[in-house]
Amino acid sequence: MPRKIIHLDLDAFFCAVEELQDSSLRGKAFAVGGKPEERGVVASCSYAARARGIRSAMPMGRAKALCPELLIVPAKHHLYSEASKKVMALLKEVTPLLEQISVDEAFLDVSDLPEAAQVIGKRLQAQIRSELQLSSSVGIATNKLVAKIANDVGKKAAQRGISPFALTIVPAGQEANFLSPLPVEMLWGVGPKTAQKLAESGIYTIGEIAKVPETEMARRFGKHGRDLSRHARGIDTRPIMTERETKSISQETTFLNDISNDRKLEETLRALTRKVARRLRASDLAGRTVKIKLRWSDFTTLTRQKTLGTMSDNEDEIFETALALMKKLRPSGKAVRLIGVGVSGLGPPLRQLSLWEEGTEKSRELEKVLDNLHERFGKNVIQRGKK
């Protein structure tokens, strides 16, 4: 029997939560994000704002130019997290086969339930609206790929300027026909570079990909081409992943004004590293690879990474590695627009002495105590001394 997969996506989630906090925002063009003068970007925007051409990830300055009366609301992530947990709790009541892929998006496998997926999807939409006052859209198909694209299509087809509350169904056996007329950009795995390469071959729709023999797609694009060929025909056998492995932990910041002062950059790098190390310890994780990211004034973005000798969640070790990478990558005095640091290759911390310092375990316990103090009393309750 074909699988019954539901993709549920909350409509303009951040904005919907903001409207619950401030009803005066309803029906107005507003965006959640940073201020234009601080190089903020749009994290989410209302459907009234979208009707004016505003989109997520757009620079807030550009958004204000498109819509001068646009209201800007600072993000309240703790509220979004609380609302997300309530939604996911409702979904888990339907089936334990739940894969949450973001704060406002999830897949459900309801193949073992007797009711039609359409009935379950409609009931979930109604329940989320009545109990949590949030709008959601649903895509239903026999696999995750087509269910997600179905939802995207349904939301695009909704009337502009209002919350879509869409429900789109692709019957079993109709996957390829449904995908065929859609632009290649709607297919998972097709980014700007791949779309350009496809266009150079005269391929603009998903159906045109499907017409190319799989062996030819593999010749042109390698393993990625084989996946594209199968996806274009609506084939996707991936199961619902009820747990997701954290692959990396990172922090970055964009400066209000480009920074060329070496000491200021080092201080910022230290602050970012401190946050990364705390998140590692809070998750009982350590990492083997330290990565740094720098963006110059002209938006050129560079990254460098180094693999450590042992797993580490130690702030000093991560910072010293990141600092060395930054010094190699950046000429002294060069202006920086964005800086970031991350740790990957994650796993449980190794309980052994490192090359960096003796008493690693005591140091880790001390850092956990500091983490708890900062969590309870704020980041300024106690600070490291400067050398």
N, C-alpha and C positions, 0 to 999 in steps of 0.2 A: 504494500500500500504506500502511496506517496506520503511524504512527511507534511505536516501542517506547521509552518513556521510563521510567527507573528513578529513584525518589527514595529515597536512603539516608540514614538518620538514626541516629546512634549513641545508644544508650539510656543516659540519665542519665550523659552522658559524663564530666563532671568527677568525679562520684562513682565511676565505674568506674575511672578512672585512680587516684584516691585509694585504692581498694581494692587495686589492684596494688601500691601502696607500703606499705600497712598492711592485711594480711589480716584483722586483728581487727575491721575495720569491716564486713565482709561480714555481711549479714543484719540489721544494726542500723539504727536510725533516726538518720541524721546528715545534716547540711547543710553545703555549702561556702559560705562567705560571711563577712561581718563580724560582730563581736560585738554583742549586743543593746545594751549600754551605750554603744556607739559608733555607734548608729543604723545598724547593719549590715543588709543585706538578704540574702535567700537567692539565691545565684547558681545553685545546683543542689541537689537533694536526692535521697536514695536512695529506692527504691520502698517500703521499709518506712516511711519518713517520709511519703511521699505517701499511704500508706494511712491516715495519721493526719490528713489534710487539709492538709498543708503543700505549698506550691507555690513555684515560682521567682518572684522579685521580691517575695515577701512580706517585710515587716519581720521581722527576726530575733526581735525581742521578741514579736511575735504568734506566730511559730513555736514559741518556747519555751513560750508560754502553752498552745498546743494540745498540745504534747508536752514536758513538763518534763524528761524524760530525754534529749531530743535532744542529740546530740553535734555540736559546731560545729568545722569544720575550715577553717583559713585557705586561701584560694585559692593555687594554685601554677601560675600561667599558663604558665611556661616548660615545665612537664611536659605540660600540655594541648596546647601548641603542638607539642611533639616527637611526641606520640602522633598528633595530627591529620595531621602531615606523613607519617607512616608509613601511615596509612589512605588518604590521598589518593594516595600512590604506588602502592598496590595497585589503586586504582580506575583510575588512568591506564594500568595494564598491560592493562586490559580495552578501553578506548577513549580516544582523545585528546579526544573530545567530552564533556568533563567541565566542569561548572559548580559550583564550590564556593561556596555561599551563606553559610556560616558555618564556624566551627571544627569543627563536628560534623555537617555536613549538606551534601549535594551531589546534583546531578542528573547522570544519564548518558544519552546517546542511543545506544542499541545497535541502531538500526534496520538498520544495514548488516551486522550480525553474523548468521550463519545460525541460531544457537541461539535458542530461545524466551527471552523476557525473564525468565520465571519460573525457568528453569534457571540463567541468569546470576545472577539475584538471590540464589537459594538458595546458589549456589557462593560468591558474595561474602560472604554472611553466615557461612558455614562457614569460609572462609579468614580473615576478620577475627577470628573467635573462636579458631581454632586457632593462628594466628601471632601475634596481638596480645592475645589474651585479653580482647577487648572484644565486647559484645553490640550488635547493630544491628537496626533494623527497616527494611522495604522496602515501598514502594508502587509499583505498576506500572500504567501506563495509556498512552493514546495522546498525552498532552500533560502539560506540567509541572503545570498547575493540578490536574488530577484525580489525578495520581500523588501529589502532596503531600497532598491531602485524603484519599486512600485510606490513606496511611501514618498520618495522624492518627487516622483511624477505627480502623485496625488496632491501634494502640497503646492507644486508649481501651477497646477490647474485650478487651484482655488481662486476665488475672487480676490483681486488685489486690495490691500488695505484692511482686511479682516483676518482673524484667526482661522486657519483652514478647517480644522476639525475633520480632516479627510479620512476616508477609508477606501483603500484601493486593493483589489483582489486580482491575482493572476492565476487562473485555473490550471490544474495539472495538465501538462502536455502543450500549454500555450506559452511557455517561457520564451522560446526563441522568437515567436511571432510578436510577443509583447516588446521584446528588446530591439527588434530589427530596425524600426525607424528612428530610434533615439540616437543622439549624437554620441560619438565615442567617448567624450569627456565624462559621461555619466557612468561609464564602466569602471569598476574598481581596478586600480592598477594603471589607469591612463592619466598621467599628469601632462603638463604642458609640453615636455620634451617628446614623450611618446606620441601625443596627439600630432605634433609637428611632423614626426617621422611617418606616421600613418597618412597624414595629408599629402606628403611628398609622393606617396604611392597611390594617391587618389582615393583614400579611404576616409570617409567622414562619418559614417553611421556604424552602429554596432552590427547591423545586418551585413554590411560590407566586409567587416572582419570575419564574420561567420562563413562567408563564401570563400575565403582564402583557405586552402588546405592547411591542416594543422602542421604538417611537416614544413610547409613553406613559412608559416609564422614562426616556427621554431628556428628555421634557418636565419630569418631576419632578426629575431629578437631573443634567441636563446630560450631558456626555460620560461622566461617571462612571456614569450610569444606563444608557447604551448598553453600556458594558463589563460592568456587573452582569448585564444581560440575557443577553449572550453567554456569560459565565462560568456563569450559572445553568443554561444548556443544555449545559454541558460543552465549550464552544468556546474553544480557546486555541491560537493559532498561533505563539506566541513560540518562537524557536529557543534552543538551548543557547548560552549566552554563555561562551566559554572564557576570556575576560578581562573583568575588571570595572574600570571607571574609578572612581578615588577622587574622591568629590564634595566631601568636607570632612574636616578634621582638627580635633579638639577635645579638650579636657581639662576635667574638672570635679571638684569635691570637695564632700562634705557634712561640715559641721563637727560635732564631738562635742557642742559647745554653741553656740547661736546667737552670732554675732559681731557686735558693734556698733562695735568700735574701728576707726576709719578706717584707721589705719596697718597694722593686722593684715590688713585686707581687701586693701589695696594690695600688701602683701608676698605674700599668697596669690595674687593676680592675677598678679604678676610671676612667681612660681614656675610657675603653670599656663602662662603665655605662653611661658616658657623651654622647657617640654616640647613645646608646639605647634611652636615655631620649629625645634627639633631634629628633630622628626619630618618637618617640611617639607623641611629640608635633606637629611636621610637619604634621602628619596624623590626628591630633585632636583626639588622642586615649590615653587611660590610661589602666593600667593592674592591676590585682589583685594578680598574682602569680609571684614571683621572683625565677629564677633558676640559679644555678651555675654549671659549668662543669670544671673538672680538669683532665688532663692526665699526668700520671707519666712517668718517663724515660723508663720504660719497656712497655709503650703503654697501660697500664691499665687505663681505663677511668671511672670516677665516676661522678655522678650528684646528686645534692640535691636541693630541692625547699621549699619555704615557702609561704603561702598565707597571704596576708596583710589584715588588718581590713577594708580598703577602697580601691577604685580604685586610682591608683597613676601614675603620669608621672613625679614625682619629683626626680631629680637626687640624692639628698642627701638621700632620703628615700630608693630608690632602692639600692644605694651603701651601706648604712649601713646594709641593710638586706643581701645583697650578701656577704659583708665582714664577717658578723657573720656566715653565712653558710660556707664560706671558712675556717674560724678558727676552726669550729667544724669538718670539713672534713679532713683538712690537718694538720699533725703534724708540728710544727714550725721547719723550716730548711729543710724540705723535698723538693727535687728537682721537679720542674714542667716543663713539656714539652709544654703543651697547657693550656690556661685558657679562659673561656668564661662566659658570663652572658646574660640572656634573661628574657623577661617579657611576660607572657601569660595571658589568661583570659581577652582579650581585649574588650574595649567598650568605650563610651564617658566618659570624665573626670567628676567626681562628683564635683559640685560647692558647696562645704561645707568645714568647718574647719576639719582638720585631727588631730590625736593625736600627730603628730610629731611637728607641728609648727602652730602658729597662722598666720592668713593672708595668707592662702594657695593661694587664688586667686591672691593677689598681687605678691606672689612669682612666680606663674606661668607666669604672665605677664612680670615680670622681666626676667625670663629665656627665654621667647620668644624674648625679645629685644636682649639678649645676642646671641641667635641663629641667629638672623638677622645680627648682627655685624660680627659674625664668617663667615656667608655665604658670606657677601660682601667684608670683608677685611682680611679674613684668621683666622685660629685658634689661632694665637698668638697676635691678636689685643688687647685682654683683657682676663685675666685669673683669676681664683679664687685664693684667698690667701690661703696659707697652714697654718694649725693649729700648 
